[in-house]
Amino acid sequence: MLGLLRLLVRKPEIGLPQSIFEGASYLLPLVNVEVVIRNKLGHIGLTWRERARDVPKAGWHIPGGIMRVGEAIGDRVFLTCMNECGIRPDSWTAVACSETILPIKDSRRHFISFIVEIDSWEFVDRRKASSLEFFSNIPENIIENHRRYKDLFGERLDKRDIVIYRDIEFEKSLSKGA
């Protein structure tokens, strides 16, 4: 089986063909990053997500991306920021971890998410950046799957050192001036 997969997927580090991705995500949890982007006012940057098979209703969402094999978290954070938002992050901090298990018998049903925060960045692609909108409060029309982060955002608006979420704790790994 491994030999067949090697023939079908020559470079898994750049992604998988859709049918293989769906099969893998049916059998295994997906590891992804969710990127909380803050502006100088502390507002949270969200992008619009259209309705899709795994998103039953369109709405605002936290930019994120699924990890590729052999990819470091920092590389996925950088690529997510560039590809979805047109920004280059200066640094990032892991603030929480979340697990989501959807009650469906389909692919993309189990996620392990590293939530990272960025508060120092610059625009590099204004065209992509136009999809990024900043909010002082989480909008009501945030996608259903991201409603679970409302408590986390409240914590991050008030507290800047350690966040405990679902019993997994991360200390700030990068700080200004460090």
KOLTORGU-295102 format. One line per field, with one value per atom (N, C-alpha, C): residue in one letter; atom name; x, y, z. Coordinates in Angstrom, 1 decimal. Example, Ala and Ser with C-alpha at 12.3 -4.5 7.8 and 13.67 -1.06 7.14 Angstrom:
type <- A_A_A_S_S_S
atom <- N_CA_C_N_CA_C
c1 <- 13.2_12.3_13.2_12.8_13.7_12.9
c2 <- -5.7_-4.5_-3.3_-2.2_-1.1_0.0
c3 <- 7.8_7.8_7.8_7.1_7.1_7.9
END
This chain:
type <- M_M_M_L_L_L_G_G_G_L_L_L_L_L_L_R_R_R_L_L_L_L_L_L_V_V_V_R_R_R_K_K_K_P_P_P_E_E_E_I_I_I_G_G_G_L_L_L_P_P_P_Q_Q_Q_S_S_S_I_I_I_F_F_F_E_E_E_G_G_G_A_A_A_S_S_S_Y_Y_Y_L_L_L_L_L_L_P_P_P_L_L_L_V_V_V_N_N_N_V_V_V_E_E_E_V_V_V_V_V_V_I_I_I_R_R_R_N_N_N_K_K_K_L_L_L_G_G_G_H_H_H_I_I_I_G_G_G_L_L_L_T_T_T_W_W_W_R_R_R_E_E_E_R_R_R_A_A_A_R_R_R_D_D_D_V_V_V_P_P_P_K_K_K_A_A_A_G_G_G_W_W_W_H_H_H_I_I_I_P_P_P_G_G_G_G_G_G_I_I_I_M_M_M_R_R_R_V_V_V_G_G_G_E_E_E_A_A_A_I_I_I_G_G_G_D_D_D_R_R_R_V_V_V_F_F_F_L_L_L_T_T_T_C_C_C_M_M_M_N_N_N_E_E_E_C_C_C_G_G_G_I_I_I_R_R_R_P_P_P_D_D_D_S_S_S_W_W_W_T_T_T_A_A_A_V_V_V_A_A_A_C_C_C_S_S_S_E_E_E_T_T_T_I_I_I_L_L_L_P_P_P_I_I_I_K_K_K_D_D_D_S_S_S_R_R_R_R_R_R_H_H_H_F_F_F_I_I_I_S_S_S_F_F_F_I_I_I_V_V_V_E_E_E_I_I_I_D_D_D_S_S_S_W_W_W_E_E_E_F_F_F_V_V_V_D_D_D_R_R_R_R_R_R_K_K_K_A_A_A_S_S_S_S_S_S_L_L_L_E_E_E_F_F_F_F_F_F_S_S_S_N_N_N_I_I_I_P_P_P_E_E_E_N_N_N_I_I_I_I_I_I_E_E_E_N_N_N_H_H_H_R_R_R_R_R_R_Y_Y_Y_K_K_K_D_D_D_L_L_L_F_F_F_G_G_G_E_E_E_R_R_R_L_L_L_D_D_D_K_K_K_R_R_R_D_D_D_I_I_I_V_V_V_I_I_I_Y_Y_Y_R_R_R_D_D_D_I_I_I_E_E_E_F_F_F_E_E_E_K_K_K_S_S_S_L_L_L_S_S_S_K_K_K_G_G_G_A_A_A
atom <- N_CA_C_N_CA_C_N_CA_C_N_CA_C_N_CA_C_N_CA_C_N_CA_C_N_CA_C_N_CA_C_N_CA_C_N_CA_C_N_CA_C_N_CA_C_N_CA_C_N_CA_C_N_CA_C_N_CA_C_N_CA_C_N_CA_C_N_CA_C_N_CA_C_N_CA_C_N_CA_C_N_CA_C_N_CA_C_N_CA_C_N_CA_C_N_CA_C_N_CA_C_N_CA_C_N_CA_C_N_CA_C_N_CA_C_N_CA_C_N_CA_C_N_CA_C_N_CA_C_N_CA_C_N_CA_C_N_CA_C_N_CA_C_N_CA_C_N_CA_C_N_CA_C_N_CA_C_N_CA_C_N_CA_C_N_CA_C_N_CA_C_N_CA_C_N_CA_C_N_CA_C_N_CA_C_N_CA_C_N_CA_C_N_CA_C_N_CA_C_N_CA_C_N_CA_C_N_CA_C_N_CA_C_N_CA_C_N_CA_C_N_CA_C_N_CA_C_N_CA_C_N_CA_C_N_CA_C_N_CA_C_N_CA_C_N_CA_C_N_CA_C_N_CA_C_N_CA_C_N_CA_C_N_CA_C_N_CA_C_N_CA_C_N_CA_C_N_CA_C_N_CA_C_N_CA_C_N_CA_C_N_CA_C_N_CA_C_N_CA_C_N_CA_C_N_CA_C_N_CA_C_N_CA_C_N_CA_C_N_CA_C_N_CA_C_N_CA_C_N_CA_C_N_CA_C_N_CA_C_N_CA_C_N_CA_C_N_CA_C_N_CA_C_N_CA_C_N_CA_C_N_CA_C_N_CA_C_N_CA_C_N_CA_C_N_CA_C_N_CA_C_N_CA_C_N_CA_C_N_CA_C_N_CA_C_N_CA_C_N_CA_C_N_CA_C_N_CA_C_N_CA_C_N_CA_C_N_CA_C_N_CA_C_N_CA_C_N_CA_C_N_CA_C_N_CA_C_N_CA_C_N_CA_C_N_CA_C_N_CA_C_N_CA_C_N_CA_C_N_CA_C_N_CA_C_N_CA_C_N_CA_C_N_CA_C_N_CA_C_N_CA_C_N_CA_C_N_CA_C_N_CA_C_N_CA_C_N_CA_C_N_CA_C_N_CA_C_N_CA_C_N_CA_C_N_CA_C_N_CA_C_N_CA_C_N_CA_C_N_CA_C_N_CA_C_N_CA_C_N_CA_C_N_CA_C_N_CA_C_N_CA_C_N_CA_C_N_CA_C_N_CA_C_N_CA_C_N_CA_C_N_CA_C_N_CA_C_N_CA_C_N_CA_C_N_CA_C_N_CA_C_N_CA_C_N_CA_C_N_CA_C_N_CA_C_N_CA_C_N_CA_C_N_CA_C_N_CA_C_N_CA_C
c1 <- 0.8_0.0_0.9_1.9_2.8_3.4_3.8_4.4_3.4_2.2_1.1_1.0_0.9_0.8_2.0_3.2_4.4_4.3_3.7_3.5_2.4_1.3_0.2_0.6_1.4_1.7_3.2_3.7_5.2_5.7_5.0_5.5_4.4_4.2_3.2_3.4_4.6_4.9_4.2_3.8_3.2_1.6_1.2_-0.3_-0.6_-1.9_-2.3_-3.4_-3.5_-4.7_-5.9_-7.0_-8.2_-8.7_-8.7_-9.3_-8.5_-7.2_-6.3_-6.4_-6.5_-6.7_-8.0_-9.1_-10.4_-10.3_-9.6_-9.5_-8.6_-7.5_-6.7_-7.4_-8.2_-8.9_-10.1_-10.6_-11.6_-11.1_-9.8_-9.2_-8.4_-7.9_-7.0_-7.4_-7.1_-7.3_-6.4_-6.9_-6.1_-5.5_-4.2_-3.6_-3.5_-4.0_-4.0_-3.6_-3.4_-3.2_-4.4_-4.8_-5.8_-5.0_-5.0_-4.2_-5.0_-4.9_-5.6_-4.7_-5.1_-4.4_-5.0_-4.1_-4.6_-4.0_-4.8_-4.3_-3.8_-3.4_-2.8_-3.8_-5.1_-6.2_-6.6_-6.0_-6.3_-7.5_-8.0_-9.1_-8.7_-9.6_-9.3_-9.6_-8.6_-8.8_-9.4_-10.5_-11.2_-11.4_-11.6_-11.8_-13.1_-13.8_-15.0_-14.9_-15.7_-15.6_-17.0_-17.0_-18.3_-18.7_-20.0_-20.5_-19.8_-19.5_-18.8_-19.3_-18.8_-19.2_-18.9_-17.8_-17.5_-17.9_-18.4_-18.9_-20.4_-21.4_-22.8_-23.3_-22.8_-23.3_-22.1_-22.2_-21.1_-21.0_-19.8_-19.6_-18.1_-17.9_-16.5_-15.8_-14.5_-13.7_-12.3_-11.6_-10.2_-9.4_-8.5_-7.7_-6.9_-6.9_-6.2_-5.7_-4.9_-4.4_-4.0_-4.2_-3.8_-2.4_-1.7_-0.3_0.0_1.1_1.6_2.7_2.9_3.9_5.3_6.0_7.3_7.4_6.2_6.1_6.1_6.9_6.9_5.7_5.3_4.1_4.3_5.5_5.8_5.7_6.1_6.0_4.5_3.6_2.2_1.6_2.0_1.5_1.9_3.1_3.6_2.8_2.6_1.9_0.4_-0.2_-1.6_-1.8_-0.9_-1.0_-0.8_0.2_0.5_-0.7_-1.1_-2.1_-3.5_-3.9_-5.3_-5.4_-4.4_-4.6_-3.6_-2.6_-1.7_-0.8_-0.5_0.3_1.5_2.6_3.8_3.9_3.8_3.9_5.4_5.6_6.9_7.2_6.2_6.4_5.0_5.0_3.8_3.9_2.8_2.8_1.7_2.1_1.1_0.3_-1.0_-1.8_-2.8_-3.1_-4.0_-4.0_-4.6_-4.8_-6.3_-6.9_-8.3_-8.5_-9.4_-9.8_-11.2_-11.5_-12.9_-13.2_-14.3_-14.7_-16.2_-16.4_-17.7_-18.5_-19.8_-20.6_-21.0_-20.1_-20.5_-19.6_-20.0_-19.2_-18.7_-17.8_-17.3_-15.8_-15.2_-13.8_-13.9_-12.7_-12.6_-13.6_-13.5_-14.4_-13.7_-12.4_-11.6_-10.4_-10.3_-9.2_-8.5_-7.2_-6.4_-5.8_-6.2_-5.8_-4.9_-3.8_-2.9_-3.4_-3.8_-4.2_-3.0_-2.7_-1.5_-2.0_-1.3_-1.6_-0.5_-0.9_0.1_-0.4_0.5_0.1_1.2_2.1_3.1_3.2_2.8_2.8_2.8_3.0_2.8_2.1_1.4_0.7_1.7_1.6_2.5_1.7_0.4_-0.4_-1.8_-2.0_-3.2_-4.4_-4.3_-5.4_-5.9_-5.0_-5.5_-5.9_-5.2_-5.5_-6.9_-7.5_-8.8_-9.8_-9.5_-10.4_-10.4_-9.4_-9.2_-10.0_-10.8_-11.6_-11.4_-11.3_-11.0_-12.3_-12.4_-13.6_-13.2_-13.9_-13.7_-14.4_-15.4_-16.2_-16.4_-16.5_-16.7_-18.1_-18.2_-19.5_-20.4_-21.7_-22.7_-22.6_-22.2_-22.2_-20.8_-20.1_-18.9_-19.3_-18.4_-18.8_-19.0_-20.0_-20.3_-19.2_-18.2_-17.1_-16.2_-16.2_-15.4_-16.0_-17.3_-18.0_-17.4_-16.8_-16.1_-15.0_-14.5_-13.4_-13.8_-15.1_-15.6_-15.0_-14.9_-14.3_-12.9_-12.2_-10.7_-10.5_-11.3_-11.1_-11.3_-12.3_-12.6_-11.4_-10.8_-9.6_-8.4_-8.2_-7.1_-7.3_-8.5_-8.7_-8.3_-8.5_-8.2_-6.9_-6.3_-5.2_-4.1_-2.9_-1.8_-0.7_-0.9_0.2_0.0_-0.9_-1.2_-2.7_-3.0_-4.4_-4.6_-5.6_-5.9_-7.1_-7.1_-8.2_-8.3_-9.3_-9.5_-8.3_-7.9_-6.9_-5.5_-5.3_-3.9_-3.4_-2.2_-1.7_-0.4_-0.4_0.8_1.2_2.5_3.0_3.5_3.5_4.0_5.4_5.5_6.8_7.6_7.0_7.6_7.0_7.8_7.2_8.0_7.3_8.0_9.3_10.3_11.6_12.4_11.9_12.6_13.5
c2 <- -1.2_0.0_1.3_1.3_2.4_2.7_1.6_1.8_2.4_2.1_2.7_4.1_4.5_5.9_6.7_6.1_6.8_7.1_6.2_6.4_7.5_7.5_8.4_9.8_9.9_11.2_11.4_12.0_12.2_13.2_14.2_15.3_15.6_14.8_15.0_16.3_16.8_18.1_19.3_19.2_20.3_20.1_19.0_18.8_17.4_17.1_15.8_15.9_15.0_15.0_14.9_15.6_15.7_14.3_13.3_12.0_11.4_11.5_11.0_11.8_13.1_14.0_13.6_13.4_13.0_11.7_10.7_9.4_9.5_10.2_10.4_11.1_12.1_12.9_12.2_11.1_10.3_9.3_8.9_8.0_8.6_9.8_10.4_11.8_12.3_13.7_14.6_15.8_16.8_17.7_18.1_19.1_20.4_21.4_22.7_23.9_25.0_26.3_27.2_27.9_29.0_30.2_31.3_32.4_33.6_34.0_35.2_36.4_37.2_38.4_39.6_40.4_41.6_42.8_43.9_45.2_46.0_47.2_48.0_48.3_48.3_48.5_47.3_46.1_44.9_44.1_44.7_44.0_42.8_41.9_40.6_40.6_40.1_40.0_38.7_38.8_37.6_37.7_36.6_36.6_35.9_36.2_35.6_34.2_33.3_31.9_31.6_31.2_30.8_29.4_29.1_27.8_26.8_25.7_24.5_23.2_22.1_20.8_20.8_21.3_21.3_22.6_23.5_24.8_24.9_24.5_24.5_25.9_27.0_28.3_29.3_30.2_31.1_32.0_32.6_33.5_33.9_34.7_35.1_33.9_33.9_32.8_33.3_32.6_32.8_32.2_32.9_32.3_31.1_30.1_28.8_28.0_27.0_26.1_24.8_23.7_22.4_22.1_21.5_21.3_20.2_20.4_19.4_18.6_17.4_16.5_17.2_17.1_17.8_19.3_19.9_21.3_21.8_22.8_23.3_24.2_24.3_25.2_26.6_27.1_28.5_28.7_27.7_27.8_27.8_27.0_27.0_28.4_28.9_30.2_31.3_31.3_32.3_32.1_30.9_30.6_31.0_30.7_31.0_32.6_33.3_34.7_35.3_34.8_35.3_34.9_33.6_33.1_33.6_33.7_34.1_35.6_36.2_37.6_38.6_38.2_39.1_39.8_39.2_39.9_39.0_39.6_38.9_39.1_38.0_38.2_38.4_39.2_39.4_38.3_37.9_36.8_36.2_35.1_34.5_33.9_33.7_33.1_32.1_30.9_29.8_30.2_30.3_30.7_29.6_28.6_27.5_26.4_25.3_24.1_23.7_23.3_22.9_21.6_20.8_19.6_19.7_19.4_19.4_18.1_17.5_16.2_16.4_16.4_16.7_15.4_15.4_14.1_13.7_13.7_13.3_12.1_11.3_10.2_10.5_11.5_12.0_12.5_12.9_13.4_14.8_15.2_16.5_16.6_15.6_15.5_15.6_15.5_15.6_16.5_17.5_18.5_18.7_18.8_19.3_20.6_21.7_23.0_23.7_24.2_25.1_26.5_27.2_28.6_29.5_30.3_31.2_32.7_33.6_35.0_35.8_36.7_37.6_39.0_39.9_41.3_42.2_41.7_42.5_41.9_42.7_42.2_43.4_43.1_44.1_43.6_44.5_44.1_44.0_42.9_42.7_42.5_42.1_41.9_42.5_43.8_44.5_43.8_43.1_42.4_41.3_40.5_39.5_40.1_41.2_41.9_42.4_42.7_43.3_42.3_41.0_40.0_40.0_40.7_40.7_41.9_41.6_42.7_42.5_43.7_43.6_43.9_43.2_43.3_43.5_44.4_44.6_43.5_43.0_41.9_40.8_39.5_38.5_38.6_38.7_38.9_37.7_37.9_36.9_35.9_36.3_35.5_34.9_34.5_33.7_32.3_31.6_30.2_29.4_28.4_27.6_27.0_26.4_25.7_26.6_27.9_28.8_29.5_29.2_29.8_29.4_28.2_27.6_28.5_29.4_30.3_31.6_31.8_33.0_33.3_32.2_32.4_32.7_32.0_32.3_33.7_34.3_35.7_36.6_36.3_37.2_37.2_36.0_35.9_36.7_36.6_37.3_38.8_39.2_40.7_41.3_40.5_41.0_40.6_39.5_38.9_38.6_39.0_38.9_37.9_37.0_36.2_34.7_34.1_32.6_32.4_31.5_31.2_29.7_29.3_27.8_27.6_26.6_26.3_24.8_24.2_22.7_22.0_22.5_21.9_21.8_22.5_22.5_23.9_24.1_25.4_25.7_26.9_27.3_28.6_28.8_30.0_30.8_32.1_32.9_32.4_32.1_31.6_32.7_33.7_34.9_36.1_37.1_38.3_39.5_40.6_41.8_42.1_42.3_42.7_41.4_40.2_39.0_38.5
c3 <- 0.0_0.0_0.0_0.8_0.9_-0.5_-1.2_-2.5_-3.5_-3.4_-4.3_-3.9_-2.7_-2.2_-2.7_-2.7_-3.2_-4.7_-5.4_-6.8_-7.1_-6.3_-6.5_-6.0_-4.9_-4.3_-4.3_-5.3_-5.4_-4.4_-4.1_-3.2_-2.2_-1.2_-0.2_0.6_0.6_1.4_0.7_-0.6_-1.2_-1.2_-0.7_-0.7_-1.3_-1.2_-1.7_-2.7_-3.7_-4.6_-3.7_-4.2_-3.4_-2.9_-3.8_-3.4_-2.2_-2.3_-1.3_0.0_-0.1_1.1_1.8_1.0_1.6_2.3_1.7_2.3_3.6_3.5_4.7_5.9_5.5_6.5_7.0_6.4_6.9_7.9_7.8_8.7_9.8_9.6_10.6_10.9_12.1_12.4_11.6_11.3_10.6_11.6_11.4_12.3_11.5_12.1_11.4_12.4_11.8_12.6_12.3_13.3_13.2_13.6_12.8_13.0_13.4_14.7_15.2_14.9_14.0_13.6_14.3_14.9_15.7_15.0_15.0_14.5_15.7_15.5_16.6_17.7_17.3_18.3_19.1_18.7_19.4_18.7_17.6_17.0_16.2_16.0_15.4_14.0_13.2_11.7_11.3_10.6_10.1_8.5_7.9_6.5_6.2_5.1_4.7_4.1_4.5_4.0_3.4_2.2_1.5_2.0_1.8_2.1_1.3_2.0_1.3_2.0_1.6_2.1_3.6_4.1_5.5_6.2_5.5_6.1_5.6_6.5_6.0_5.7_6.3_6.2_6.1_5.1_4.9_6.1_6.3_7.4_7.6_8.6_8.9_9.6_9.4_10.0_10.3_11.2_11.5_10.4_9.8_8.8_9.3_8.6_9.0_7.9_8.2_7.1_7.7_6.9_7.3_7.1_8.1_8.0_6.9_6.2_5.3_6.0_5.5_6.1_6.0_7.1_7.1_7.3_7.4_7.5_9.0_9.3_10.6_10.8_12.1_12.4_11.9_12.2_11.8_10.3_9.5_8.0_7.6_8.3_8.0_8.4_9.5_9.9_8.9_8.4_7.4_6.1_5.6_4.4_4.5_5.6_5.8_5.8_6.5_6.5_5.1_4.3_3.0_2.0_2.0_1.1_1.3_2.6_2.8_3.1_3.6_4.0_3.4_2.7_2.1_3.1_4.2_5.2_5.5_6.0_6.4_7.9_8.7_10.1_10.5_11.6_12.1_13.1_13.9_14.9_15.2_15.9_16.3_17.6_18.3_19.6_19.7_20.1_20.3_21.6_21.5_22.6_23.1_22.3_22.7_21.7_22.1_21.3_21.4_20.4_20.4_19.6_20.0_19.3_18.9_17.6_17.2_16.5_17.0_16.4_15.9_14.6_14.1_14.0_14.3_14.3_12.9_12.0_10.6_10.2_9.4_8.9_7.5_7.5_6.2_6.5_5.4_5.6_6.3_6.8_7.5_8.7_9.6_10.7_12.0_12.1_13.3_13.1_13.9_13.8_15.1_15.0_16.2_15.7_16.4_15.9_16.9_16.4_17.2_16.9_17.9_17.7_18.0_17.1_17.3_17.1_17.7_17.6_17.0_16.2_15.5_15.8_16.4_16.6_15.9_15.2_14.5_13.1_12.1_10.7_9.8_8.5_7.4_6.2_5.5_4.3_3.2_2.4_1.3_0.0_0.1_-1.1_-0.8_-1.2_-1.0_-1.5_-2.6_-3.3_-2.3_-1.7_-0.8_0.5_0.9_2.2_2.2_1.0_1.0_1.6_1.7_2.3_3.8_4.4_5.8_6.4_7.4_8.0_9.5_10.2_11.7_12.5_13.6_14.4_15.9_16.6_18.0_18.8_18.2_18.9_17.8_18.3_17.3_16.7_15.4_14.7_14.9_14.9_15.0_13.9_12.7_11.5_11.3_12.5_12.4_12.0_11.3_10.9_12.2_12.1_13.2_13.9_13.1_13.7_14.5_14.3_15.0_16.2_16.4_17.6_18.9_18.8_20.1_20.6_19.7_20.1_20.8_21.0_21.6_23.0_23.8_25.1_25.0_24.1_23.9_23.6_22.6_22.2_23.4_24.2_25.4_26.3_26.5_27.3_26.7_25.4_24.7_24.7_24.7_24.7_26.1_27.1_28.5_29.1_28.6_29.3_28.3_28.5_27.5_27.9_28.8_29.2_28.9_29.6_29.5_29.3_28.4_28.2_28.4_29.2_29.3_28.5_27.6_26.8_26.6_27.0_26.9_27.6_28.7_29.6_28.9_27.9_27.3_27.4_27.9_28.2_27.4_26.9_26.2_26.8_27.1_27.5_26.3_26.4_25.3_24.9_23.6_23.1_22.5_22.1_21.5_22.1_22.5_23.0_22.4_22.5_21.9_22.7_22.0_22.6_23.0_22.8_23.2_22.1
END
